[in-house]
């Protein structure tokens, strides 16, 4: 569960969702966080170029106006 959503008691759901899953092994958690932010930036740029829709980015979260457009979570594995 995303920590910010947990604090705000926001429900994480959507009628239509597209999932991207990245698995990185033998890396520090910071690597996952950096990749989250890079991926969010790439998605923001792609959506604007293809659909001319501007998404606001705050860290690794994307927003369409005041609604959350994406959810991104990085967590260490238990290996």
mmCIF file of the C-alpha atoms, coordinates in Angstrom:
data_MODEL
# 
_entry.id   MODEL 
# 
loop_
_atom_site.group_PDB 
_atom_site.id 
_atom_site.type_symbol 
_atom_site.label_atom_id 
_atom_site.label_alt_id 
_atom_site.label_comp_id 
_atom_site.label_asym_id 
_atom_site.label_entity_id 
_atom_site.label_seq_id 
_atom_site.pdbx_PDB_ins_code 
_atom_site.Cartn_x 
_atom_site.Cartn_y 
_atom_site.Cartn_z 
_atom_site.occupancy 
_atom_site.B_iso_or_equiv 
_atom_site.pdbx_formal_charge 
_atom_site.auth_seq_id 
_atom_site.auth_comp_id 
_atom_site.auth_asym_id 
_atom_site.auth_atom_id 
_atom_site.pdbx_PDB_model_num 
ATOM 1  C CA . UNK A 1 1  ? 0.000   0.000   0.000   1.00 0.00 ? 1  UNK A CA 1 
ATOM 2  C CA . UNK A 1 2  ? 1.276   3.439   -0.902  1.00 0.00 ? 2  UNK A CA 1 
ATOM 3  C CA . UNK A 1 3  ? 2.232   5.254   2.328   1.00 0.00 ? 3  UNK A CA 1 
ATOM 4  C CA . UNK A 1 4  ? 0.661   8.563   1.332   1.00 0.00 ? 4  UNK A CA 1 
ATOM 5  C CA . UNK A 1 5  ? -2.605  6.856   0.397   1.00 0.00 ? 5  UNK A CA 1 
ATOM 6  C CA . UNK A 1 6  ? -2.568  4.958   3.673   1.00 0.00 ? 6  UNK A CA 1 
ATOM 7  C CA . UNK A 1 7  ? -2.195  8.190   5.662   1.00 0.00 ? 7  UNK A CA 1 
ATOM 8  C CA . UNK A 1 8  ? -4.986  9.863   3.663   1.00 0.00 ? 8  UNK A CA 1 
ATOM 9  C CA . UNK A 1 9  ? -7.101  6.688   3.910   1.00 0.00 ? 9  UNK A CA 1 
ATOM 10 C CA . UNK A 1 10 ? -7.552  6.834   0.129   1.00 0.00 ? 10 UNK A CA 1 
ATOM 11 C CA . UNK A 1 11 ? -8.997  3.823   -1.619  1.00 0.00 ? 11 UNK A CA 1 
ATOM 12 C CA . UNK A 1 12 ? -6.760  2.431   -4.348  1.00 0.00 ? 12 UNK A CA 1 
ATOM 13 C CA . UNK A 1 13 ? -8.948  1.180   -7.189  1.00 0.00 ? 13 UNK A CA 1 
ATOM 14 C CA . UNK A 1 14 ? -9.925  1.860   -10.771 1.00 0.00 ? 14 UNK A CA 1 
ATOM 15 C CA . UNK A 1 15 ? -12.384 0.556   -13.321 1.00 0.00 ? 15 UNK A CA 1 
ATOM 16 C CA . UNK A 1 16 ? -9.669  0.411   -15.960 1.00 0.00 ? 16 UNK A CA 1 
ATOM 17 C CA . UNK A 1 17 ? -6.037  -0.018  -15.039 1.00 0.00 ? 17 UNK A CA 1 
ATOM 18 C CA . UNK A 1 18 ? -2.778  -0.767  -16.783 1.00 0.00 ? 18 UNK A CA 1 
ATOM 19 C CA . UNK A 1 19 ? -0.086  -2.352  -14.632 1.00 0.00 ? 19 UNK A CA 1 
ATOM 20 C CA . UNK A 1 20 ? 3.674   -2.120  -15.002 1.00 0.00 ? 20 UNK A CA 1 
ATOM 21 C CA . UNK A 1 21 ? 5.757   -4.334  -12.752 1.00 0.00 ? 21 UNK A CA 1 
ATOM 22 C CA . UNK A 1 22 ? 9.505   -3.947  -12.349 1.00 0.00 ? 22 UNK A CA 1 
ATOM 23 C CA . UNK A 1 23 ? 11.538  -6.451  -10.389 1.00 0.00 ? 23 UNK A CA 1 
ATOM 24 C CA . UNK A 1 24 ? 15.079  -5.527  -9.497  1.00 0.00 ? 24 UNK A CA 1 
ATOM 25 C CA . UNK A 1 25 ? 17.203  -7.980  -7.611  1.00 0.00 ? 25 UNK A CA 1 
ATOM 26 C CA . UNK A 1 26 ? 20.335  -7.284  -5.605  1.00 0.00 ? 26 UNK A CA 1 
ATOM 27 C CA . UNK A 1 27 ? 19.730  -3.521  -5.578  1.00 0.00 ? 27 UNK A CA 1 
ATOM 28 C CA . UNK A 1 28 ? 19.195  -0.997  -2.821  1.00 0.00 ? 28 UNK A CA 1 
ATOM 29 C CA . UNK A 1 29 ? 15.688  0.368   -2.258  1.00 0.00 ? 29 UNK A CA 1 
ATOM 30 C CA . UNK A 1 30 ? 16.908  3.767   -3.495  1.00 0.00 ? 30 UNK A CA 1 
ATOM 31 C CA . UNK A 1 31 ? 17.388  2.229   -6.960  1.00 0.00 ? 31 UNK A CA 1 
ATOM 32 C CA . UNK A 1 32 ? 13.702  1.364   -7.063  1.00 0.00 ? 32 UNK A CA 1 
ATOM 33 C CA . UNK A 1 33 ? 12.703  4.838   -5.928  1.00 0.00 ? 33 UNK A CA 1 
ATOM 34 C CA . UNK A 1 34 ? 14.893  6.454   -8.596  1.00 0.00 ? 34 UNK A CA 1 
ATOM 35 C CA . UNK A 1 35 ? 13.369  4.211   -11.267 1.00 0.00 ? 35 UNK A CA 1 
ATOM 36 C CA . UNK A 1 36 ? 9.861   5.089   -10.072 1.00 0.00 ? 36 UNK A CA 1 
ATOM 37 C CA . UNK A 1 37 ? 10.544  8.773   -10.569 1.00 0.00 ? 37 UNK A CA 1 
ATOM 38 C CA . UNK A 1 38 ? 12.207  8.244   -13.933 1.00 0.00 ? 38 UNK A CA 1 
ATOM 39 C CA . UNK A 1 39 ? 9.300   6.098   -15.136 1.00 0.00 ? 39 UNK A CA 1 
ATOM 40 C CA . UNK A 1 40 ? 6.739   8.666   -13.923 1.00 0.00 ? 40 UNK A CA 1 
ATOM 41 C CA . UNK A 1 41 ? 8.596   11.374  -15.825 1.00 0.00 ? 41 UNK A CA 1 
ATOM 42 C CA . UNK A 1 42 ? 8.652   9.249   -18.993 1.00 0.00 ? 42 UNK A CA 1 
ATOM 43 C CA . UNK A 1 43 ? 4.918   8.504   -18.715 1.00 0.00 ? 43 UNK A CA 1 
ATOM 44 C CA . UNK A 1 44 ? 4.169   12.195  -18.125 1.00 0.00 ? 44 UNK A CA 1 
ATOM 45 C CA . UNK A 1 45 ? 6.085   13.133  -21.264 1.00 0.00 ? 45 UNK A CA 1 
ATOM 46 C CA . UNK A 1 46 ? 4.591   10.318  -23.362 1.00 0.00 ? 46 UNK A CA 1 
ATOM 47 C CA . UNK A 1 47 ? 0.990   11.139  -22.409 1.00 0.00 ? 47 UNK A CA 1 
ATOM 48 C CA . UNK A 1 48 ? 1.560   14.786  -23.274 1.00 0.00 ? 48 UNK A CA 1 
ATOM 49 C CA . UNK A 1 49 ? 3.219   14.006  -26.619 1.00 0.00 ? 49 UNK A CA 1 
ATOM 50 C CA . UNK A 1 50 ? 0.573   11.477  -27.677 1.00 0.00 ? 50 UNK A CA 1 
ATOM 51 C CA . UNK A 1 51 ? -2.639  12.917  -26.209 1.00 0.00 ? 51 UNK A CA 1 
ATOM 52 C CA . UNK A 1 52 ? -1.702  16.526  -25.377 1.00 0.00 ? 52 UNK A CA 1 
ATOM 53 C CA . UNK A 1 53 ? -2.869  15.879  -21.804 1.00 0.00 ? 53 UNK A CA 1 
ATOM 54 C CA . UNK A 1 54 ? -0.721  17.540  -19.174 1.00 0.00 ? 54 UNK A CA 1 
ATOM 55 C CA . UNK A 1 55 ? -0.184  15.506  -16.031 1.00 0.00 ? 55 UNK A CA 1 
ATOM 56 C CA . UNK A 1 56 ? 1.284   17.133  -12.937 1.00 0.00 ? 56 UNK A CA 1 
ATOM 57 C CA . UNK A 1 57 ? 4.072   15.135  -11.343 1.00 0.00 ? 57 UNK A CA 1 
ATOM 58 C CA . UNK A 1 58 ? 4.899   15.198  -7.645  1.00 0.00 ? 58 UNK A CA 1 
ATOM 59 C CA . UNK A 1 59 ? 7.746   12.799  -6.930  1.00 0.00 ? 59 UNK A CA 1 
ATOM 60 C CA . UNK A 1 60 ? 6.639   9.489   -8.419  1.00 0.00 ? 60 UNK A CA 1 
ATOM 61 C CA . UNK A 1 61 ? 2.917   10.350  -8.502  1.00 0.00 ? 61 UNK A CA 1 
ATOM 62 C CA . UNK A 1 62 ? 1.075   11.695  -11.539 1.00 0.00 ? 62 UNK A CA 1 
ATOM 63 C CA . UNK A 1 63 ? -2.099  13.757  -11.268 1.00 0.00 ? 63 UNK A CA 1 
ATOM 64 C CA . UNK A 1 64 ? -4.736  14.733  -13.812 1.00 0.00 ? 64 UNK A CA 1 
ATOM 65 C CA . UNK A 1 65 ? -5.989  18.004  -12.411 1.00 0.00 ? 65 UNK A CA 1 
ATOM 66 C CA . UNK A 1 66 ? -6.754  17.081  -8.768  1.00 0.00 ? 66 UNK A CA 1 
ATOM 67 C CA . UNK A 1 67 ? -7.203  13.329  -9.324  1.00 0.00 ? 67 UNK A CA 1 
ATOM 68 C CA . UNK A 1 68 ? -4.412  10.824  -8.894  1.00 0.00 ? 68 UNK A CA 1 
ATOM 69 C CA . UNK A 1 69 ? -3.491  9.324   -12.260 1.00 0.00 ? 69 UNK A CA 1 
ATOM 70 C CA . UNK A 1 70 ? -0.908  6.781   -11.115 1.00 0.00 ? 70 UNK A CA 1 
ATOM 71 C CA . UNK A 1 71 ? 0.158   4.736   -8.143  1.00 0.00 ? 71 UNK A CA 1 
ATOM 72 C CA . UNK A 1 72 ? 3.764   3.698   -7.710  1.00 0.00 ? 72 UNK A CA 1 
ATOM 73 C CA . UNK A 1 73 ? 5.227   1.588   -4.931  1.00 0.00 ? 73 UNK A CA 1 
ATOM 74 C CA . UNK A 1 74 ? 8.812   0.508   -4.238  1.00 0.00 ? 74 UNK A CA 1 
ATOM 75 C CA . UNK A 1 75 ? 9.456   -2.086  -1.563  1.00 0.00 ? 75 UNK A CA 1 
ATOM 76 C CA . UNK A 1 76 ? 12.392  -4.270  -0.638  1.00 0.00 ? 76 UNK A CA 1 
ATOM 77 C CA . UNK A 1 77 ? 12.020  -7.983  -1.293  1.00 0.00 ? 77 UNK A CA 1 
ATOM 78 C CA . UNK A 1 78 ? 12.311  -10.562 1.419   1.00 0.00 ? 78 UNK A CA 1 
ATOM 79 C CA . UNK A 1 79 ? 14.969  -12.603 -0.398  1.00 0.00 ? 79 UNK A CA 1 
# 
